[in-house]
Amino acid sequence: MVHNIDASNAMTIKLESILDELPDMPQFVDDIRRAPKRHFSLSKSETVLALKNALRYIPEHWQDMLAPEFLDELLTRGRIYGYRFRPPGKITGHPIDIYKGQCVEGRALQVMIDNNLDFDIALYPYELVTYGETGQVCQNWMQYLLIKRYLEELTREQTLVVSSGHPLGLFASNPDAPRVIITNGLMVGMFDDQENWHRAAALGVANYGQMTAGGWMYIGPQGIVHGTYCTLLNAARRKFGMSSEGDLTGHLFVSSGLGGMSGAQGKSVEIARGIGIVAEVDDSRIRTRHNQGWVSKIVDTPAKAFLLAKKYQEDKSSIAIAFHGNIVDLLEYAVKNNIPIDLLSDQTSCHVAYDGGYCPQGLTFEQRTEMLKTDHNGFKKMVDISLRRHYELIKTLVRRGTYFFDYGNSFLKAVFDAGVTEICKNGKDAMDGFVFPSYVEDIMGPMMFDYGYGPFRWVCLTGKPEDLEKTDQAAMSCINPKRRFQDKDNYTWIRDAKKNRLVVGTQARILYQDALGRMKIALKFNDMVRKGGIGPVMLGRDHHDTGGTDSPFRETANIKDGSNIMAEMAIQCFAGNASRGMSMVSLHNGGGVGIGKAINGGFGLVLDGSDHVDDIIRRAITWDVMGGVARRAWAGNKNAIETSIAFNQDDPGQNHITLPFIPDEAMIEKLVLDTLDKN
Ligand SMILES: NC(=O)c1ccc[n+]([C@@H]2O[C@H](COP(=O)([O-])OP(=O)(O)OC[C@H]3O[C@@H](n4cnc5c(N)ncnc54)[C@H](O)[C@@H]3O)[C@@H](O)[C@H]2O)c1
């Protein structure tokens, strides 16, 4: 018979060793957003199991007291967060020296975790949600405390294993192994669906990591600003053949949404030197973005919006205009008055259109909120009518020369769900895609990911703005803006990064780079650390990248050889990064598109100035990117093939990518059709 006392005596890392006594329930700060109640449909016996699961963290003498509290959390919130164990006050990513630890990696990862839970950063900090509605650092505060203590104890001879937020323990490894391996929400194939997911999450055995939330690498909103900036510039190149050196001067971009992610649109268009009008129905969101300086002017009629835009177009200066109103009204006005729009997109939350994500034409934001409560069916009908009208307006504008692209918000799918089958390429269902492109199919995939350009990022762990400034300068010196148009865009971005005041939280920077660029910059930073010019740096990336993510509706939407339903690239990337010595590796189910729809992974690498880390940079950073480029090349993507050819030639004897031979498509088609027609 095993007794709790035996387990307790066999552990040195446990809540009792972290806390002298059971903490009081912390006070919740009033204006901090709280997560809504999560889906909960556990049976009685499953509820018992969920409670037993959570109490596994709790020493026996506290269990009587905590059992009813945890049950209450489960029934009222849908999850057990263990609020009582949240450290009181503000959590923030402090300078690394504040943290205890046996190795720099253990301390560095504590900075990253705390940054992900900062009130200024996290969407629902009390529920450990960093972003993306449900993306959590871990499931509950008991896990948080234990992970932090494990990171304090971690040595370079050990690896901490974290499964869906649960710290399984420290296991002996070696200095070349990752210090931390994280997985989130990975499910066995036949159970990999929403229903089983909700059950597992409520039972406390699954965490939704999104991407950099559970991968501890979120750096606030600047990540999406750079991505949107690149998307807009490349959309302009694609649509009106803008030159490599060009920017959006004089060009008009129209979209909707100034919310969590969509709020980046105004700032991005201004940095790209264009003119943007972004429609937003919620006045409070407009005010937030205006206070942050992410939109410069607010107007309340379409006429004022387009008039102001015209003035700035003529003056050739940039501006982000917030139109307080519905995007459909804005487009209606543009169509009626024959106003040319260069680039058009949409970032309403169409992935949850009927749950309030899309405000139908004819309702104010307040009326929409009321109607959601009182007449959901009526609301749904209005959404469908509005989406159909929205689509007709886009069609007209596209006929007149506008370039429209779906920006990863399921807009096209929502229009299809509203009954518009002609939006499908095959005229009946979404299997063959839609008549308008998604941004990855048309822009990010071929123009960025296929070359290896992706959202490389770093955090200056000292927390010193001067370290960030030095790294900005150093990164800039590694980029040749004349090499490719992407390099020019990235050069401009990093040159102006400080001026654009993008930092929220830790001293972090995002900079889209290809394999070579990432390696050069990483080596340079490590050298700066070695020479004492800056303190240690955490390198990483968003999972929304070339190699780390298999996601047929987003990151791998431009993989057309049929392998877009495979998840092997993400897993190879993860395993390869682990075997090449990244400090932390992570692998998740879902990401930005939902459970079962993607597998995505990321990494963290701490630059400590050592020669050892130089070696890791050379082998791991290159692999992390080029594994993805190789897969894209094998799928037949032209730019990826070119990049891979150059890679093979660059360093013969070291790396070697298998390249495809491209057959004559017309010959094959004729052969197949002729043969099949005969039979
Ligand atoms: N492309 C990407 O990389 C990427 C990244 C993140 C999110 N997304 C997707 O973009 C969408 C938006 O994300 P978010 O985090 O900004 O969501 P959000 O819900 O915070 O913001 C959407 C905003 O749209 C406004 N809105 C809704 N209907 C409107 C209408 N008809 N007219 C004008 N405004 C309207 C809402 O009031 C809200 O403020 C989501 O579907 C998300 O999944 C894409």
Ligand as a Chemical Component Dictionary entry (heavy atoms), coordinates in Angstrom:
data_LIG
# 
_chem_comp.id                   LIG 
_chem_comp.type                 NON-POLYMER 
_chem_comp.pdbx_formal_charge   0 
_chem_comp.three_letter_code    LIG 
# 
loop_
_chem_comp_atom.comp_id 
_chem_comp_atom.atom_id 
_chem_comp_atom.alt_atom_id 
_chem_comp_atom.type_symbol 
_chem_comp_atom.charge 
_chem_comp_atom.model_Cartn_x 
_chem_comp_atom.model_Cartn_y 
_chem_comp_atom.model_Cartn_z 
_chem_comp_atom.pdbx_ordinal 
LIG N1  N1  N 0  -3.607  36.217 -40.511 1  
LIG C1  C1  C 0  -3.156  35.948 -39.323 2  
LIG O1  O1  O 0  -1.953  35.744 -39.124 3  
LIG C2  C2  C 0  -4.099  35.949 -38.203 4  
LIG C3  C3  C 0  -3.535  36.043 -36.954 5  
LIG C4  C4  C 0  -4.403  36.112 -35.894 6  
LIG C5  C5  C 0  -5.761  36.079 -36.068 7  
LIG N2  N2  N 1  -6.292  35.919 -37.293 8  
LIG C6  C6  C 0  -7.758  35.864 -37.448 9  
LIG O2  O2  O 0  -8.218  37.206 -37.617 10 
LIG C7  C7  C 0  -9.497  37.355 -36.991 11 
LIG C8  C8  C 0  -9.460  38.532 -36.057 12 
LIG O3  O3  O 0  -8.632  38.271 -34.944 13 
LIG P1  P1  P 0  -8.647  39.253 -33.689 14 
LIG O4  O4  O 0  -7.753  38.641 -32.670 15 
LIG O5  O5  O -1 -8.376  40.625 -34.116 16 
LIG O6  O6  O 0  -10.188 39.129 -33.253 17 
LIG P2  P2  P 0  -11.088 40.178 -32.462 18 
LIG O7  O7  O 0  -12.393 39.500 -32.288 19 
LIG O8  O8  O 0  -10.343 40.681 -31.281 20 
LIG O9  O9  O 0  -11.262 41.408 -33.501 21 
LIG C9  C9  C 0  -12.178 41.449 -34.573 22 
LIG C10 C10 C 0  -12.834 42.815 -34.595 23 
LIG O10 O10 O 0  -13.722 42.906 -35.685 24 
LIG C11 C11 C 0  -14.808 43.774 -35.305 25 
LIG N3  N3  N 0  -15.923 43.523 -36.207 26 
LIG C12 C12 C 0  -16.718 42.434 -36.269 27 
LIG N4  N4  N 0  -17.597 42.536 -37.260 28 
LIG C13 C13 C 0  -17.378 43.730 -37.861 29 
LIG C14 C14 C 0  -17.945 44.370 -38.970 30 
LIG N5  N5  N 0  -18.913 43.802 -39.684 31 
LIG N6  N6  N 0  -17.470 45.575 -39.321 32 
LIG C15 C15 C 0  -16.473 46.173 -38.619 33 
LIG N7  N7  N 0  -15.882 45.582 -37.543 34 
LIG C16 C16 C 0  -16.315 44.368 -37.189 35 
LIG C17 C17 C 0  -15.073 43.388 -33.870 36 
LIG O11 O11 O 0  -15.749 44.387 -33.167 37 
LIG C18 C18 C 0  -13.668 43.115 -33.349 38 
LIG O12 O12 O 0  -13.117 44.219 -32.680 39 
LIG C19 C19 C 0  -9.782  36.029 -36.306 40 
LIG O13 O13 O 0  -10.647 35.253 -37.101 41 
LIG C20 C20 C 0  -8.434  35.370 -36.196 42 
LIG O14 O14 O 0  -8.494  33.959 -36.160 43 
LIG C21 C21 C 0  -5.482  35.879 -38.361 44 
# 
loop_
_chem_comp_bond.comp_id 
_chem_comp_bond.atom_id_1 
_chem_comp_bond.atom_id_2 
_chem_comp_bond.value_order 
_chem_comp_bond.pdbx_ordinal 
LIG N1  C1  SING 1  
LIG C1  O1  DOUB 2  
LIG C1  C2  SING 3  
LIG C2  C3  SING 4  
LIG C2  C21 DOUB 5  
LIG C3  C4  DOUB 6  
LIG C4  C5  SING 7  
LIG C5  N2  DOUB 8  
LIG N2  C6  SING 9  
LIG N2  C21 SING 10 
LIG C6  O2  SING 11 
LIG C6  C20 SING 12 
LIG O2  C7  SING 13 
LIG C7  C8  SING 14 
LIG C7  C19 SING 15 
LIG C8  O3  SING 16 
LIG O3  P1  SING 17 
LIG P1  O4  DOUB 18 
LIG P1  O5  SING 19 
LIG P1  O6  SING 20 
LIG O6  P2  SING 21 
LIG P2  O7  DOUB 22 
LIG P2  O8  SING 23 
LIG P2  O9  SING 24 
LIG O9  C9  SING 25 
LIG C9  C10 SING 26 
LIG C10 O10 SING 27 
LIG C10 C18 SING 28 
LIG O10 C11 SING 29 
LIG C11 N3  SING 30 
LIG C11 C17 SING 31 
LIG N3  C12 SING 32 
LIG N3  C16 SING 33 
LIG C12 N4  DOUB 34 
LIG N4  C13 SING 35 
LIG C13 C14 SING 36 
LIG C13 C16 DOUB 37 
LIG C14 N5  SING 38 
LIG C14 N6  DOUB 39 
LIG N6  C15 SING 40 
LIG C15 N7  DOUB 41 
LIG N7  C16 SING 42 
LIG C17 O11 SING 43 
LIG C17 C18 SING 44 
LIG C18 O12 SING 45 
LIG C19 O13 SING 46 
LIG C19 C20 SING 47 
LIG C20 O14 SING 48 
# 
